[in-house]
Every structure is written in structure tokens, then in C-alpha cells.
């Protein structure tokens, strides 16, 4: 174990599990390791949408976000999707370990949310910790991160918003008209004004707007709530 850590392998992978809120989750390389700031996203979503019945977790990774929401909201259900088959399998495994598999399902989706077409499912809330690190910042990451975790779960393209835009473009066909019609995102601190401007200036046809941005435990502007006004799909 010491030799692995000296080789800059993340301690979470060495131990094989890690705590996220009140859950203990299996972690395996190269699936993204849950971070403490993401617990803030779960808190915000649970507080805002405690009566929501159906959640979609885009880029589910270990299943941390969806499973933590279900542990807080006993009447809710969640579907997790990920471009990584190993991540989807790990999320399903963690659902079993946490005793939440009766309300949680995970699937690998080739092409991600842009390609996903659920036949008969609509959701009250879409939540996502997508890859959001801009390319220039990704190239400066510590070896524990860039050398071990899946680049697809970290790097969001030149400005970090490639997958964020995909999630927002897909949201009107995934959200239920009668629900809160909310999308919650964990993003780079530079992103909230960029998201607001993109929705207002480039894609007003989506009928979506930035409702609020919130800080994480480290004082960084990290979470966005985007609302779909409905009527555009």
C-alpha cells in the first residue's frame, strides 16, 4: 500500500472504498472518485426538491449523487447513466451494497446524454457532476488525478462546457412538464456567467434560464440550478 501511494496512486483506489455523506461506496480505477464538495450539490438538491419522485443522474460514476439523494429521500427513484460501462456497473454494485437497488438503476450509454432516448421516462430533476475542467487546467492536474482517473469524467473540452451544454440541450426532452423542471450542475467557478450568457444569447429557444448559482464548502462558485420554463422540446 505504501509503494502504491508513493507511486501517486489515489488513497481511495488503494483502500477500495470511500465515504460519501452517510454512505460507504466502492471505488475502482478509473471511475471518478467522489469529492467532498459534491456533497454540497446533494444537500442543495435534496433541500430544493424533497418531494421529487424521479431523478436522472448524468455521468453517475460510482453512483454517489443518486444514491445519496435516495438515502435522504425515501420516496424517490433515480436512474444513473454514464459513458463508461465500468462506471455504470460500479454504480449498480454500490446501489446493492447500500440497499438501494430497488429504487436505483444504472446504464452505460454510448454517446452520453446526447444520444440517450428513454422510451417512456421523464424526470422531475436532472442532476450532474459532468466533466467540467477546461483543457488548459486539466493539463496542470496532479498525477493522482490525471494519471489515474478517467479523463472523460474530468475534462470538459477547451472551455470545460462541452458536456454541460449537452446536458442542457437534452433537458427539455428528459424533464417532466408537471415537475420542478430543474437541472442541477456542478461546474467550474468560471462557468455560471458563461452558462447564463449561453442560454440567454445562443440558445433562447431552449426556454431555459440560470435560476441561481451557489458556493461549495471551499468558497468557490460551484453549483448551478437551471430551470426549464416548459413548452420547448
C-alpha positions in Angstrom: 0.0 0.0 0.0 2.8 2.4 0.8 4.5 1.6 -2.5 1.3 2.3 -4.4 0.9 5.6 -2.6 4.5 6.6 -3.3 3.7 6.0 -7.0 1.0 8.7 -6.6 -2.0 6.3 -6.7 -5.0 7.9 -5.0 -5.6 6.6 -1.5 -9.2 5.9 -2.3 -8.2 3.4 -5.0 -5.7 1.7 -2.6 -8.4 1.3 0.1 -11.1 0.3 -2.3 -13.9 2.2 -0.7 -14.6 5.8 0.4 -17.3 7.6 2.4 -19.7 10.0 0.7 -22.1 11.6 3.1 -23.7 8.7 5.0 -22.7 6.1 2.5 -19.6 3.9 2.0 -19.0 3.3 -1.7 -16.7 1.0 -3.5 -14.2 2.9 -5.7 -12.3 1.4 -8.6 -9.9 2.9 -11.2 -10.5 4.7 -13.4 -14.0 5.7 -12.2 -14.2 9.2 -10.8 -13.6 9.4 -7.0 -16.4 11.2 -5.1 -15.3 14.6 -3.8 -16.5 16.3 -0.6 -17.7 19.4 -2.5 -20.1 17.2 -4.4 -21.9 16.5 -1.1 -22.9 20.2 -1.2 -24.7 19.5 -4.5 -26.7 16.7 -2.9 -27.6 18.9 0.0 -28.9 21.6 -2.3 -30.9 19.3 -4.5 -32.5 17.4 -1.5 -33.4 20.7 0.1 -34.9 22.2 -3.0 -36.7 19.0 -4.3 -37.5 16.9 -1.3 -40.8 15.9 -2.9 -39.4 15.0 -6.3 -40.1 11.4 -7.3 -37.7 10.8 -10.2 -34.1 11.9 -10.6 -31.7 11.4 -13.5 -28.0 11.4 -12.7 -26.0 12.2 -15.8 -22.4 10.9 -15.5 -23.2 8.8 -12.5 -19.7 7.5 -11.8 -19.8 5.5 -8.6 -23.5 6.4 -8.1 -22.6 8.8 -5.3 -25.0 11.6 -6.1 -28.1 9.5 -7.0 -27.6 7.1 -4.1 -27.0 9.9 -1.6 -30.3 11.5 -2.8 -32.2 8.2 -2.4 -30.8 7.8 1.1 -32.2 11.2 2.0 -35.5 10.9 0.1 -37.1 7.5 0.7 -39.9 8.0 -1.8 -37.7 8.9 -4.7 -36.2 6.9 -7.5 -33.1 7.5 -9.6 -31.7 6.5 -13.0 -27.9 6.9 -13.5 -26.3 7.0 -16.9 -22.6 7.1 -17.9 -20.5 6.8 -21.0 -18.3 4.4 -19.1 -19.6 0.8 -18.8 -17.3 0.2 -15.8 -18.8 3.3 -14.0 -22.4 2.1 -14.6 -21.6 -1.3 -13.3 -19.9 0.1 -10.2 -22.9 2.4 -9.6 -25.2 -0.6 -9.8 -22.9 -2.5 -7.4 -22.9 0.4 -4.9 -26.7 0.5 -5.1 -26.8 -3.1 -4.0 -24.3 -2.6 -1.2 -26.3 0.4 0.1 -29.6 -1.5 -0.1 -31.0 1.0 -2.6 -31.1 -1.2 -5.7 -34.9 -1.4 -5.6 -35.0 2.3 -6.4 -31.9 2.8 -8.4 -30.7 1.7 -11.9 -27.6 2.5 -13.9 -26.9 2.1 -17.6 -23.9 2.7 -19.9 -24.9 4.9 -22.8 -22.7 5.1 -25.8 -22.6 8.7 -26.9 -23.8 10.0 -23.5 -26.9 12.0 -22.7 -27.0 13.5 -26.2 -27.6 10.0 -27.6 -29.9 8.7 -24.9 -33.5 8.3 -25.8 -35.5 6.8 -22.9 -38.8 5.5 -24.4 -41.2 6.2 -21.6 -39.3 8.0 -18.8 -39.4 11.7 -17.8 -37.8 13.1 -14.7 -38.5 15.7 -12.1 -34.9 16.7 -11.7 -31.7 16.2 -13.8 -28.5 16.3 -11.7 -25.0 16.0 -12.9 -21.4 16.3 -11.9 -20.2 16.3 -15.5 -16.6 16.6 -16.8 -16.1 20.4 -16.5 -12.3 21.1 -16.2 -11.1 23.3 -19.0 -8.4 21.7 -21.2 -5.7 24.0 -20.0 -6.4 23.3 -16.4 -6.7 19.6 -16.9 -3.1 19.6 -18.2 -2.0 21.0 -14.9 -3.7 18.4 -12.6 -1.8 16.4 -10.0 -0.6 12.9 -11.0 -3.1 11.4 -8.5 -5.9 12.8 -10.7 -4.7 12.9 -14.3 -2.7 9.8 -14.0 -5.4 7.5 -12.6 -9.0 8.8 -13.1 -10.8 8.7 -16.4 -10.2 11.8 -18.5 -13.7 11.5 -19.8 -15.0 12.2 -16.3 -12.8 15.2 -15.8 -12.0 17.2 -18.9 -14.9 19.2 -20.5 -13.1 20.4 -23.6 -11.5 23.8 -24.3 -13.8 25.8 -22.0 -14.9 22.9 -19.9 -18.6 23.2 -21.0 -18.8 20.5 -23.7 -20.9 18.1 -21.6 -22.7 20.8 -19.7 -24.1 22.1 -23.0 -25.1 18.5 -23.9 -27.0 18.1 -20.6 -28.8 21.4 -21.1 -29.7 20.7 -24.7 -31.1 17.3 -23.7 -33.0 18.5 -20.7 -36.3 19.6 -22.3 -36.9 16.1 -23.7 -36.0 14.5 -20.3 -37.9 16.7 -17.8 -41.5 16.2 -16.9 -43.8 19.1 -17.7 -45.5 18.8 -14.3 -42.4 18.7 -12.2 -40.0 21.3 -11.0 -38.2 21.2 -14.4 -34.8 21.7 -12.8 -31.3 20.8 -13.8 -28.6 21.0 -11.1 -24.9 21.0 -12.2 -21.5 21.0 -10.5 -19.3 23.3 -12.6 -16.0 25.2 -12.7 -16.2 28.5 -10.9 -15.8 30.3 -14.2 -18.9 28.7 -15.7 -22.1 30.2 -14.1 -21.9 33.5 -16.1 -20.9 31.6 -19.2 -23.9 29.3 -18.8 -26.2 32.2 -18.2 -25.0 34.0 -21.3 -25.2 30.9 -23.5 -28.8 30.2 -22.5 -29.8 33.8 -23.0 -27.9 34.7 -26.2 -27.1 31.5 -28.0 -29.9 29.2 -27.1 -33.0 31.2 -26.1 -35.1 28.6 -28.0 -34.5 26.1 -25.2 -36.6 28.1 -22.8 -34.1 27.7 -20.0 -32.5 30.1 -17.6 -30.0 30.1 -14.8 -32.0 30.3 -11.6 -29.2 30.5 -9.2 -25.5 29.7 -8.5 -24.2 28.5 -5.1 -20.8 28.2 -3.4 -19.2 25.0 -2.3 -17.5 24.3 1.1 -14.3 25.9 -0.2 -15.9 29.2 -1.1 -15.9 28.5 -4.9 -18.9 29.2 -7.1 -19.6 25.6 -7.9 -23.3 24.7 -8.3 -25.9 25.9 -10.8 -29.6 25.4 -10.9 -31.1 25.8 -14.4 -34.9 25.9 -14.8 -36.7 24.9 -18.0 -39.8 27.0 -18.5 -41.5 24.2 -20.4 -43.1 24.1 -23.8 -40.0 23.5 -25.9 -38.8 20.0 -26.6 
